[in-house]
Amino acid sequence: MIFARNGKSDMTTPQIVGSIQVRNEDIYIEQVVSNVVDFCDRIIISDHRSTDHTFEICHRFSERYSKVELISIQTPREAAVAIEPFFGTNTWIFGVDGDEIYDPAGLQTMRRHLLNGTFSKDWCVFGNVLNVTSLNRRQNKASGYLAPPSRPMTKLYNFSIIEGWDNCPERLLGDEIRFKPGFNAKLRKYLHLEFAWEDSYFRCLHMPFMRRSSQERIRVARTRPNPDEINRINLEKKAWKRLMRMIQVWALPFLGVDWKSRKYRQGPLVEKEVSPFFRDRGLST
């Protein structure tokens, strides 16, 4: 396929491009990629300087599937740059992190909707999420907080209606998105408000409160910093500001008052059956 950058596309049928951004995620990353590989026409895995087995696992995916491309990045911004060629093309960008395990059967229903143009006038689509605090694989049970009422974090973006962005310091999207005439950032589809968890075809187990890397021997804080937060610490030139950022990034999660706890621990603690998320479709099969 030829990807245009001038707002025109040679594609009549949408394609789905997965943008998977990882850093030290070797506990769940095989399941993460396995569950989305059939949903996506192409996958770009951006490894941000992992030191556990994450890169090795992702490399095996790139060898097994021609649609999977693995790149090493030094800053989170490079993951955003990697999807810039899809500006203005008939492409859905599916942003996935290494702690997000999607329902693969449900994604096949979502894929049919995307290819049929169900959401062609929407900028982004939000689905149902269970923010997991404990997982029992033997019983296929997970406890956590649902979105809603917690904040949804599924990331599916319609690049056919944008022309580009003026700044992209974050992990996926720019600060100032340039939309084509007639479109704007308020065109959002909130599927999690239409479907209950059990009925949703676009749903995800989000693991921000779980141990995600084999290098995490002892879990002291409830959450861990994401690459953006770590990068902002490293880029801070003034020592006192760097110290303040470190306190915010490391101390607040320990106290349970960090932004992830505030946004992803809303509502009652619930338990759900999660066997659909853990089908036997790994690299060993």
C-alpha positions in Angstrom: 0.0 0.0 0.0 1.1 3.6 -0.7 0.5 6.0 2.2 -0.2 9.6 1.2 0.7 12.5 3.5 -1.4 15.1 1.7 -4.8 14.2 3.1 -5.6 11.7 0.3 -5.4 8.0 0.4 -5.3 5.3 -2.3 -7.1 2.9 0.1 -10.9 2.3 -0.2 -11.0 -0.1 2.7 -9.6 1.0 6.1 -6.5 -0.6 7.5 -5.8 -1.0 11.2 -2.2 -0.3 12.4 -1.3 -1.2 15.9 1.2 1.0 17.7 2.5 -1.0 20.7 4.8 0.9 23.0 6.7 -1.1 25.6 9.3 -0.8 28.3 10.1 -3.7 30.6 6.8 -5.5 30.1 7.9 -9.2 29.8 5.2 -10.7 32.1 2.3 -9.8 29.9 3.7 -8.7 26.5 3.3 -12.0 24.8 -0.4 -12.1 25.6 -0.8 -8.5 24.7 0.6 -8.9 21.2 -1.0 -12.3 20.6 -4.5 -10.9 21.3 -4.2 -8.1 18.8 -2.2 -9.6 16.0 -5.3 -10.8 14.1 -7.1 -7.5 14.6 -4.3 -5.4 13.0 -3.2 -5.3 9.4 0.2 -4.0 10.6 1.8 -3.7 14.0 4.7 -1.4 15.0 6.2 -2.3 18.3 8.4 0.5 19.8 10.6 -0.8 22.5 11.9 2.0 24.8 15.2 0.7 26.1 13.8 -2.4 27.9 16.3 -4.3 30.1 14.2 -7.4 30.8 13.1 -10.0 28.2 10.6 -7.7 26.5 12.6 -7.0 23.4 13.5 -10.6 23.0 9.8 -11.6 23.1 8.8 -8.9 20.7 11.6 -9.9 18.3 10.2 -13.4 18.1 6.9 -11.9 17.0 8.6 -9.9 14.3 10.2 -13.0 13.0 7.0 -15.0 13.1 4.7 -12.4 11.6 5.6 -10.3 8.6 3.1 -7.7 9.6 5.0 -7.0 12.9 7.8 -4.5 12.9 10.0 -4.0 15.9 11.9 -0.8 16.4 14.2 0.4 19.3 13.5 4.0 20.5 15.4 6.3 22.8 12.5 8.6 23.7 8.7 8.1 23.7 8.3 10.8 21.0 9.8 8.4 18.4 6.8 6.1 18.7 4.6 9.0 17.6 6.9 9.8 14.8 6.7 6.2 13.6 2.9 6.6 12.8 3.2 10.0 11.2 3.2 8.5 7.6 -0.4 7.5 8.2 -1.7 11.1 8.5 -4.6 11.5 6.1 -4.8 7.9 5.1 -7.7 5.5 5.5 -6.1 4.2 8.7 -7.2 3.4 12.2 -4.3 3.7 14.7 -4.7 1.3 17.6 -2.5 2.4 20.5 -1.6 -0.4 22.9 0.6 -0.5 25.9 2.4 -3.5 27.4 -0.1 -3.6 30.3 -3.3 -3.8 28.1 -4.8 -7.2 27.3 -7.7 -7.0 24.9 -10.5 -9.5 24.3 -9.4 -11.1 20.9 -12.8 -12.4 20.0 -14.4 -9.1 20.7 -11.8 -7.4 18.5 -12.9 -9.4 15.5 -16.4 -7.8 15.9 -14.8 -4.4 16.3 -12.7 -5.0 13.2 -15.9 -5.7 11.1 -17.4 -2.4 12.4 -14.2 -0.5 11.4 -14.0 -2.0 8.0 -17.7 -1.4 7.4 -17.3 2.3 8.2 -19.5 2.2 11.4 -17.2 4.8 13.1 -15.9 6.6 10.0 -17.1 10.0 11.3 -15.6 9.5 14.7 -12.2 10.7 15.7 -11.6 8.2 18.5 -13.4 5.2 20.1 -13.4 4.3 23.8 -14.3 0.9 25.1 -14.8 -1.0 28.4 -11.9 -1.4 30.8 -11.2 -3.4 33.9 -8.3 -1.8 35.8 -6.9 -4.9 37.4 -5.7 -5.0 41.0 -5.4 -8.8 41.3 -5.4 -11.7 38.9 -6.0 -15.5 39.5 -5.1 -17.3 36.4 -6.0 -20.7 37.7 -9.6 -19.6 38.3 -9.6 -17.1 35.5 -10.8 -14.4 37.8 -9.6 -10.7 38.0 -10.6 -8.1 40.5 -10.4 -4.4 39.8 -12.3 -1.2 38.9 -14.4 -0.8 35.8 -14.6 2.1 33.4 -17.1 3.5 33.9 -17.0 4.9 36.5 -13.1 4.9 36.2 -11.5 6.7 33.3 -11.5 4.8 30.0 -8.0 4.4 28.4 -8.6 2.4 25.1 -6.9 4.2 22.2 -8.3 3.9 18.7 -7.9 6.8 16.4 -9.2 7.6 12.9 -6.2 9.1 11.0 -8.3 9.6 7.9 -9.8 12.8 9.3 -6.6 14.5 10.4 -3.9 16.3 8.4 -1.2 16.0 11.1 -0.1 17.5 14.4 2.2 20.4 15.3 3.8 18.9 18.4 4.1 15.3 19.6 6.0 15.1 22.9 3.7 12.4 24.3 3.6 8.7 23.6 1.0 8.7 20.8 -0.7 12.0 20.0 0.4 15.5 19.5 -0.7 18.5 21.5 -2.2 20.3 18.6 -3.9 18.1 16.1 -4.8 19.5 12.7 -8.2 18.2 11.6 -9.7 18.2 8.1 -12.6 20.6 7.6 -15.7 19.5 9.4 -13.9 17.3 12.0 -12.7 18.0 15.5 -11.4 16.3 18.6 -14.9 16.2 20.2 -16.0 13.5 17.8 -15.7 10.7 20.3 -17.6 7.4 20.5 -18.0 6.1 24.1 -18.9 2.5 23.7 -18.3 1.9 27.4 -21.4 4.0 28.1 -23.5 1.9 25.7 -22.4 -1.6 26.7 -21.9 -3.4 30.0 -18.6 -5.2 30.5 -20.1 -8.6 29.7 -21.7 -7.4 26.5 -18.8 -5.3 25.2 -16.9 -6.3 22.0 -14.2 -3.6 22.7 -12.9 -4.3 26.1 -9.5 -4.5 27.8 -7.8 -5.7 31.0 -5.6 -2.8 32.1 -2.8 -3.9 34.5 -1.4 -0.6 35.9 -1.5 -2.0 39.5 0.1 -5.3 38.6 3.8 -6.4 38.5 4.6 -6.3 34.8 8.3 -7.0 34.5 10.4 -9.9 35.8 12.9 -7.3 37.0 10.3 -6.0 39.5 11.3 -8.2 42.5 9.4 -6.3 45.2 6.4 -4.1 44.5 6.5 -1.2 46.9 4.4 1.3 45.0 0.9 0.6 43.7 1.8 1.8 40.2 5.0 2.5 38.3 6.0 5.5 36.2 5.4 5.4 32.5 8.2 6.2 30.0 6.9 9.8 29.6 7.3 10.5 33.3 10.8 8.9 33.4 11.8 10.9 30.3 10.7 14.2 31.9 12.9 13.4 34.9 15.9 12.7 32.8 15.5 15.8 30.7 15.1 18.2 33.6 18.3 20.3 33.8 17.8 21.9 37.2 18.6 19.5 40.1 15.8 20.8 42.4 13.2 20.4 39.7 14.5 16.9 38.9 14.1 16.1 42.6 10.6 17.4 42.7 9.6 15.3 39.7 11.2 12.2 41.3 9.1 12.8 44.4 6.0 13.1 42.3 6.7 10.1 40.2 7.9 7.7 43.0 6.5 8.9 46.3 2.9 9.6 45.3 2.3 6.0 44.0 3.7 4.7 47.3 1.1 6.7 49.1 -1.7 5.8 46.7 -2.4 9.4 45.7 -0.8 9.3 42.2 -2.8 10.2 39.1 -3.3 6.5 38.1 -4.9 5.7 41.4 -7.1 8.7 41.2 -8.3 7.9 37.7 -8.3 4.1 37.6 -9.6 3.3 41.1 -13.1 4.8 40.8 -16.3 3.0 41.9 -16.7 -0.4 43.6 -14.1 -3.2 43.5 -15.5 -5.9 41.3 -14.5 -9.4 40.2 -14.9 -10.7 36.6 -14.4 -13.9 34.8 -11.5 -13.3 32.3 -10.9 -16.6 30.4 -11.6 -15.0 27.0 -8.5 -12.8 27.4 -6.1 -15.7 27.9 -6.6 -18.0 25.0 -3.7 -20.3 24.1 -2.3 -18.3 21.2 1.3 -17.5 22.1 4.6 -17.9 20.3 4.9 -21.5 21.4 1.8 -22.6 19.5 
